[in-house]
């Protein structure tokens, strides 16, 4: 496709026209590549490749965990702490963490080598509320909790809380502080923002007859009251309509939140999920959202803490080809294969229990008998794809107005803007890495995935640079390297009716001796939900092992 078609297809016609009018040479960085995810082995398995281990390559084990994302690693950690040492984590990719992966670049400045860590996905964690005790305990183990209030709320070390200035918005040709588009806003716009936040505050203070909040993390602790569940039956767009809020600026702001967490538009997001975004992160009525915990490498810092104690219990670059829960002698057979220069390496484990910590739509392809005898609700899960790019800059751009922040957003763009990897380190000069996020919010996620996966590196680079150079005209001259990650199934999409339906409950119920853990089983793609389900599945397994 030509440049105009590329920009129109991914950024929209108005930005395509603007991008094509920019006075640039359209030069691309000298270096860059598309990073992961592993596809060749996955495609072989998809096409029917089913290897079989030699008898000498089988091992007996208590638990096999399929998937080394946050849920799978959390389950392994929990099992270890509850006395289950005979376990293995099998992960297709060479890197652990799923969408919480990170990277590190070695940058030489003035003859001194200075590493710059950066994220490839999730890059922050709101300070958890007192009810989320398991997560608080993990953060305490990592060493960032310096105390707790009388109410049980964690106190986080200042160096781990997002450094100011936190965020800014590019609008009307310049940067303004904060993400609410105030520049040029009418009195009616501002009044609707006030009314919106008052309604959010009402929901923060709402309690059901048993004292439960409407919105809290984890989702399992949210109130099931009819008044709350009704919100899942309508879209966030419909909910705004019901309140008479038509301000384009307010609707852009709320949609930005939906695209940020779910990769979906106002029409594609249930009102329950839209309100959850704003209300679940506020401790009490009248308060502000919890501050963000962040590291230069994003949530991969927590991932490292999850796997540090697992040692040789991890197999990366290893794809599970089949899970056979009907195997003899009360054991589940798990077969996995990895590619090597000398040929395939095929392994087999005979396990007492298995935890599948992959996206639900993969289970019918992995687990024998699941498609015929398991729930069909996995067909109801809908995932939005993401494009993530890391731009390696030789130096920072010149800032004419509000300074560079941790989070930098462009009003009217289809992207979420970029975060600055060196911001939290206090490195305000010299080389840096900008991590750019673009969710694809097409009504048909399958077509969006196809469009994304068909992009070449040069098309991805042109797309990213064209979007950002509206705010940073000299960007192309600053970028030495631009790497891209394509996440085909990045975020579960909480469309109307999904959260209050039965799909999540059905797909997290054990199937024979296989248990399930994944953030999507909550209907929202949060780190905290992956952590919750990893612990839940591990507790199920411990109870089952004790009875067998």
C-alpha positions in Angstrom: 0.0 0.0 0.0 1.1 3.6 -0.6 1.8 6.0 2.3 -1.6 7.6 2.3 -3.4 4.2 2.3 -1.1 3.0 5.1 -1.9 6.1 7.3 -5.6 6.1 6.5 -5.9 2.4 7.3 -4.3 2.7 10.7 -4.5 6.3 11.8 -7.6 7.5 10.0 -8.2 9.8 7.1 -7.7 13.2 8.8 -4.3 12.2 10.1 -3.4 10.6 6.8 -4.1 13.9 5.0 -2.1 15.8 7.6 0.7 13.3 7.6 1.0 13.4 3.8 1.3 17.2 4.0 4.2 17.2 6.4 7.4 18.4 5.0 9.5 15.2 5.6 11.7 13.1 3.4 10.1 10.0 4.8 13.5 8.5 5.7 13.4 5.5 8.0 15.9 4.6 10.7 19.0 2.7 9.7 18.3 -0.1 12.1 15.2 -2.0 13.3 13.3 -5.3 13.1 10.1 -7.0 14.1 10.6 -8.7 17.4 8.8 -12.0 18.2 6.4 -13.5 18.6 7.4 -17.1 17.6 5.3 -18.2 14.6 7.0 -20.9 12.7 6.6 -23.6 15.3 3.1 -22.4 16.2 2.1 -22.6 12.5 3.5 -26.2 12.3 1.4 -27.2 15.2 -1.6 -25.4 13.8 -1.2 -27.4 10.6 -1.3 -30.7 12.3 2.2 -31.4 13.4 2.0 -33.7 16.5 5.4 -35.1 17.6 5.7 -38.0 20.0 8.5 -38.4 22.5 10.6 -41.5 22.8 9.8 -43.5 25.9 13.1 -42.4 27.5 12.1 -38.7 27.1 9.0 -39.0 29.4 9.2 -37.7 33.0 6.8 -38.0 35.9 5.9 -34.7 37.6 3.3 -33.3 39.8 2.3 -30.2 37.9 2.9 -28.8 34.3 2.0 -25.2 33.8 1.5 -24.3 30.1 2.3 -20.6 29.5 5.0 -18.4 31.1 3.0 -15.2 31.3 2.0 -13.5 34.5 -0.7 -16.0 35.4 1.5 -19.0 34.8 4.5 -17.6 36.7 2.2 -16.6 39.6 0.8 -20.1 39.7 4.3 -21.6 39.9 5.3 -19.2 42.6 2.2 -20.0 44.7 2.6 -23.8 44.2 6.2 -23.6 45.4 5.2 -21.6 48.5 2.5 -24.2 49.3 5.0 -27.1 49.1 4.6 -28.3 45.5 8.2 -28.5 44.2 7.7 -31.0 41.4 6.6 -28.6 38.6 7.6 -27.2 35.3 6.6 -24.1 33.4 6.5 -24.4 29.6 6.6 -21.2 27.5 6.6 -20.9 23.7 8.6 -17.7 23.6 12.3 -17.3 24.5 11.3 -14.5 27.0 8.9 -14.9 29.9 6.1 -12.5 30.9 3.7 -12.4 27.9 2.5 -8.8 27.4 4.5 -7.8 30.5 7.8 -8.4 28.7 10.6 -5.9 28.6 14.0 -5.3 27.0 17.3 -3.5 27.6 19.5 -1.5 25.3 23.2 -0.8 25.9 23.7 2.9 25.1 27.2 4.4 25.0 27.3 8.1 25.9 30.6 10.0 26.2 32.5 6.8 26.2 30.4 5.3 29.1 28.1 2.4 28.6 24.7 3.0 30.2 21.9 0.4 29.9 18.4 1.6 29.2 15.6 -0.9 30.2 12.3 -0.4 28.4 8.9 -2.2 28.2 7.3 -4.2 25.4 3.8 -4.1 26.9 2.3 -3.3 30.3 4.4 -0.6 32.0 2.7 0.3 35.2 0.7 -0.9 38.2 -1.7 1.2 40.3 -0.9 1.1 44.0 -3.2 -1.7 45.1 -5.9 -1.1 47.6 -5.9 -2.8 51.1 -8.2 -5.6 50.0 -5.6 -7.0 47.5 -3.4 -8.6 50.1 -1.7 -11.1 47.9 -0.5 -8.5 45.5 0.7 -6.2 48.4 2.6 -9.1 49.8 4.4 -9.6 46.4 5.3 -5.9 46.2 6.6 -6.2 49.8 8.8 -9.1 48.8 10.1 -7.1 45.8 11.1 -4.4 48.3 9.1 -1.4 47.3 6.6 -1.4 50.2 8.0 0.8 53.0 5.0 0.5 55.4 1.3 0.1 55.7 -1.4 2.4 57.0 -3.7 1.5 59.8 -6.3 0.6 57.2 -3.8 -1.8 55.5 -3.0 0.3 52.5 0.6 -0.1 51.3 3.0 2.8 51.4 5.3 2.7 48.4 8.8 4.0 48.2 9.0 7.3 46.5 11.5 6.1 43.9 9.0 3.5 42.6 6.0 5.9 42.2 5.8 7.6 38.8 7.9 10.7 38.7 6.5 14.1 37.9 5.7 15.4 35.4 3.5 12.4 34.8 1.6 13.1 31.6 0.8 15.6 28.9 -1.4 16.0 25.9 -0.6 17.3 22.4 -3.5 19.4 21.3 -3.9 22.5 19.0 -0.3 22.4 18.0 1.3 22.3 21.4 1.7 20.3 24.6 -0.5 20.9 27.7 -0.2 19.3 31.1 -2.5 16.4 32.0 -4.7 14.3 29.7 -8.0 16.2 29.9 -8.2 18.3 26.7 -8.7 21.7 28.4 -7.0 23.8 25.8 -9.7 25.4 23.7 -12.5 23.7 25.7 -15.9 25.4 25.9 -17.7 26.1 29.2 -20.1 23.3 28.2 -17.2 20.9 27.7 -15.8 21.7 31.1 -19.2 21.4 32.8 -19.6 17.9 31.3 -16.2 16.9 32.7 -17.3 18.0 36.1 -20.5 16.1 35.9 -18.8 13.0 34.6 -16.3 12.9 37.5 -19.1 13.5 40.0 -20.8 10.4 38.7 -17.6 8.4 38.9 -17.2 9.5 42.5 -20.8 8.4 43.2 -19.9 4.9 42.0 -16.7 4.9 44.0 -18.7 5.5 47.2 -21.5 3.0 46.2 -21.9 -0.1 48.4 -24.4 -3.0 48.1 -26.3 -4.5 51.0 -23.3 -6.6 52.0 -20.9 -3.6 51.9 -19.2 -4.6 48.6 -18.0 -2.0 46.2 -19.4 -1.8 42.6 -15.9 -1.7 41.2 -12.7 -3.0 42.8 -9.6 -5.1 41.8 -9.7 -8.0 41.6 -13.0 -8.3 39.6 -14.0 -11.3 41.7 -14.7 -8.9 44.6 -17.0 -6.6 42.7 -20.7 -6.5 43.7 -23.0 -8.7 41.7 -26.0 -6.5 42.4 -28.5 -5.9 39.6 -27.9 -2.2 39.6 -24.2 -2.8 38.8 -24.7 -5.7 36.4 -27.2 -3.7 34.3 -24.2 -1.5 33.3 -22.8 -4.4 31.4 -25.8 -4.6 29.2 -25.1 -1.3 27.5 -22.1 0.3 25.8 -20.1 3.1 27.3 -21.3 5.2 24.4 -24.9 4.5 25.3 -24.2 5.3 29.0 -22.8 8.7 28.1 -25.8 9.3 25.8 -28.2 8.5 28.7 -26.5 11.2 30.8 -26.7 13.7 27.9 -22.9 14.0 27.6 -22.1 14.8 24.0 -18.9 16.8 24.4 -16.4 15.5 21.8 -13.6 16.2 24.2 -15.2 14.2 27.1 -16.0 11.4 24.7 -12.4 11.3 23.4 -11.1 11.2 26.9 -13.3 8.3 28.0 -12.6 6.5 24.8 -8.9 7.0 25.3 -9.3 5.1 28.6 -11.2 2.3 26.9 -8.6 2.0 24.2 -5.8 2.2 26.7 -7.0 -0.8 28.8 -9.1 -2.8 26.4 -8.3 -1.9 22.8 -11.9 -1.0 22.2 -14.0 2.0 21.3 -16.9 3.5 23.3 -19.4 1.4 21.3 -17.3 -1.8 21.8 -16.9 -1.4 25.5 -19.6 -2.2 28.1 -20.4 0.6 30.5 -19.5 -1.7 33.3 -15.9 -2.0 32.0 -15.7 1.8 31.2 -16.7 2.7 34.8 -14.5 0.0 36.2 -11.5 1.8 34.6 -12.2 5.0 36.4 -13.7 3.8 39.7 -11.8 0.6 40.7 -8.5 2.5 41.2 -9.9 5.1 43.7 -9.7 4.2 47.4 -12.7 6.2 48.6 -15.3 8.8 47.5 -13.7 12.2 47.1 -10.3 10.7 46.6 -8.0 10.6 43.5 -6.9 7.5 41.5 -4.2 5.5 43.1 -0.7 6.6 42.0 1.2 4.5 39.5 4.1 2.2 40.4 6.5 2.0 37.4 10.0 1.0 36.4 11.9 1.8 33.2 11.4 -1.7 32.0 7.7 -1.6 33.0 6.0 -4.6 34.6 8.8 -7.0 33.5 10.4 -6.0 36.8 7.6 -7.8 38.6 7.8 -10.7 36.1 11.4 -11.1 37.1 10.4 -11.4 40.8 7.9 -14.1 39.9 10.4 -16.4 38.1 13.6 -15.7 40.1 13.0 -18.6 42.4 11.9 -21.1 39.8 15.4 -22.0 38.5 15.5 -25.0 36.2 11.7 -25.4 36.4 11.3 -23.2 33.3 11.4 -24.3 29.7 11.4 -21.4 27.2 11.2 -21.7 23.4 9.1 -24.9 24.0 5.6 -25.3 22.5 3.1 -27.6 24.0 1.5 -29.6 21.2 -1.0 -31.7 23.2 -2.5 -32.2 26.6 -4.1 -35.6 27.1 -6.2 -35.6 30.3 -7.6 -39.1 29.6 -4.2 -40.8 29.9 -3.8 -44.0 31.9 -2.7 -44.5 35.5 -4.4 -41.3 36.6 -1.8 -39.1 34.9 -2.1 -36.3 32.2 0.3 -36.6 29.3 1.8 -33.3 28.1 3.8 -33.2 25.0 6.0 -30.3 24.0 8.5 -29.6 21.2 11.2 -27.1 20.6 13.2 -26.4 17.5 17.0 -26.6 17.4 19.7 -26.5 14.7 20.0 -30.3 14.8 16.3 -31.0 14.7 13.2 -31.0 16.9 13.5 -31.8 20.6 10.4 -33.5 21.9 9.6 -33.9 25.6 6.8 -35.5 27.5 5.6 -35.1 31.1 3.1 -37.4 32.9 1.6 -35.0 35.4 -0.9 -35.3 38.2 -2.4 -31.9 37.3 -2.0 -29.3 34.6 -2.6 -25.5 34.7 -3.3 -24.0 31.2 -2.3 -20.4 31.5 -2.9 -19.5 27.9 -5.7 -17.6 26.2 -9.0 -19.6 26.3 -9.3 -19.9 22.5 -6.1 -22.1 22.5 -7.5 -24.7 24.9 -9.6 -26.6 22.3 -6.4 -27.0 20.1 -4.3 -28.2 23.0 -6.5 -30.3 25.2 -7.8 -33.6 23.9 -11.5 -33.9 24.2 -12.0 -30.2 25.2 -13.6 -29.2 21.9 -16.1 -32.1 22.1 -16.8 -32.2 25.8 -15.6 -28.8 27.2 -17.5 -25.5 27.3 -18.1 -23.8 24.0 -17.9 -20.4 25.7 -14.3 -19.9 24.5 -15.8 -18.8 21.2 -17.2 -15.7 23.0 -13.7 -14.3 23.9 -12.7 -11.4 21.7 -9.1 -10.0 21.7 -7.8 -6.8 20.3 -4.4 -6.7 18.6 -1.7 -4.2 19.5 1.3 -2.7 17.7 4.2 -1.7 20.1 7.3 0.1 18.9 10.4 1.1 20.7 12.2 4.1 19.2 15.9 4.5 20.2 16.7 8.2 20.2 20.2 9.6 20.0 19.0 12.6 22.0 15.8 14.2 23.2 13.7 16.4 21.0 13.6 20.1 21.7 10.6 21.0 23.8 9.0 24.5 23.2 6.3 24.4 25.8 5.4 21.8 28.4 8.3 19.4 29.1 8.7 15.8 28.2 6.7 13.5 30.6 6.5 9.8 31.4 3.2 9.5 29.4 2.8 11.6 26.2 -0.5 11.4 24.4 -1.7 12.9 21.1 -5.3 14.2 21.0 -7.2 12.8 18.0 -4.6 10.1 17.3 -5.7 6.4 17.1 -2.6 5.6 19.1 -2.0 5.9 22.9 1.1 7.9 22.4 4.4 6.9 24.0 6.1 6.5 27.4 9.6 7.5 28.1 11.9 4.7 29.4 14.4 7.0 31.0 11.9 9.2 32.8 11.8 7.2 36.0 15.5 7.1 36.2 15.7 10.9 36.2 17.8 11.0 33.0 16.4 14.1 31.4 19.1 14.6 28.8 20.9 12.5 26.1 19.7 9.2 24.6 16.3 7.7 25.4 13.8 5.2 24.3 10.2 6.0 23.5 7.7 3.1 23.7 4.7 3.7 21.3 1.4 1.9 21.6 -1.3 1.5 18.9 -4.3 -0.7 19.6 -6.3 -1.8 16.6 -10.0 -1.2 17.5 -11.6 -2.6 14.3 -15.1 -4.1 14.8 -13.7 -7.4 13.5 -10.6 -8.2 15.5 -9.6 -11.1 13.2 -9.4 -8.7 10.2 -7.4 -6.3 12.4 -4.9 -9.1 13.3 -4.6 -9.9 9.6 -3.9 -6.3 8.7 -1.3 -6.0 11.5 0.5 -9.3 10.8 0.8 -8.4 7.1 2.6 -5.1 7.8 6.3 -5.0 6.9 8.9 -3.4 9.2 9.2 -0.4 6.9 5.4 0.1 6.9 5.3 -0.2 10.7 8.2 2.3 11.1 6.5 4.8 8.6 3.2 4.5 10.5 4.8 5.2 13.9 7.0 8.1 12.8 4.2 9.7 10.8 1.9 9.7 13.8 4.5 11.1 16.2 6.2 13.7 14.0 3.1 15.8 14.1 4.2 16.6 17.6 7.9 16.1 17.2 8.8 17.5 13.7 12.5 16.5 14.0 11.8 13.0 15.2 13.2 11.1 12.1 16.6 12.8 12.6 16.7 11.6 16.2 15.8 7.9 15.8 18.7 5.5 15.3 16.7 2.3 15.7 13.0 1.4 15.6 11.9 -2.1 16.7 8.4 -3.4 16.5 6.3 -6.0 18.4 3.0 -7.3 17.0 0.7 -8.6 19.7 -2.1 -10.4 17.8 -4.2 -11.2 20.9 -3.1 -8.5 23.3 -6.3 -7.6 25.3 -9.6 -9.2 26.0 -12.3 -6.9 24.8 -15.1 -6.5 27.4 -17.9 -5.8 25.0 -21.5 -5.3 26.3 -22.9 -8.4 28.0 -19.6 -10.3 28.3 -18.7 -9.5 31.9 -22.2 -10.4 33.2 -22.4 -13.5 31.0 -21.3 -17.0 31.8 -18.3 -17.3 29.5 -15.6 -16.4 32.0 -17.1 -18.7 34.7 -17.4 -21.6 32.4 -13.9 -21.3 31.0 -12.2 -21.1 34.4 -13.9 -24.3 35.7 -11.5 -27.2 35.7 -11.8 -29.7 32.8 -11.0 -33.2 34.0 -7.6 -32.6 35.7 -6.7 -29.4 33.8 -7.1 -26.1 35.6 -7.1 -22.6 33.9 -5.5 -19.3 34.7 -5.4 -16.2 32.5 -6.3 -12.5 32.9 -9.0 -12.8 30.3 -11.0 -15.0 32.6 -12.0 -11.8 34.5 -13.0 -10.1 31.2 -10.5 -7.3 31.6 -6.8 -7.6 30.6 -5.0 -6.4 33.8 -1.8 -7.6 35.4 -3.7 -7.8 38.7 -6.3 -10.2 37.2 -3.6 -12.5 35.8 -2.0 -12.5 39.2 -5.4 -13.3 40.8 -6.1 -16.2 38.5 -2.6 -17.7 38.8 -3.1 -17.8 42.6 -6.6 -19.2 42.3 -5.6 -22.0 39.9 -2.7 -22.9 42.1 -4.9 -23.2 45.1 -7.3 -25.4 43.2 -4.3 -27.7 42.3 -3.0 -27.9 45.8 -6.5 -28.9 47.1 -6.8 -31.5 44.3 -3.3 -33.0 45.0 -4.2 -33.3 48.7 -7.2 -35.4 47.8 -5.5 -37.7 45.4 
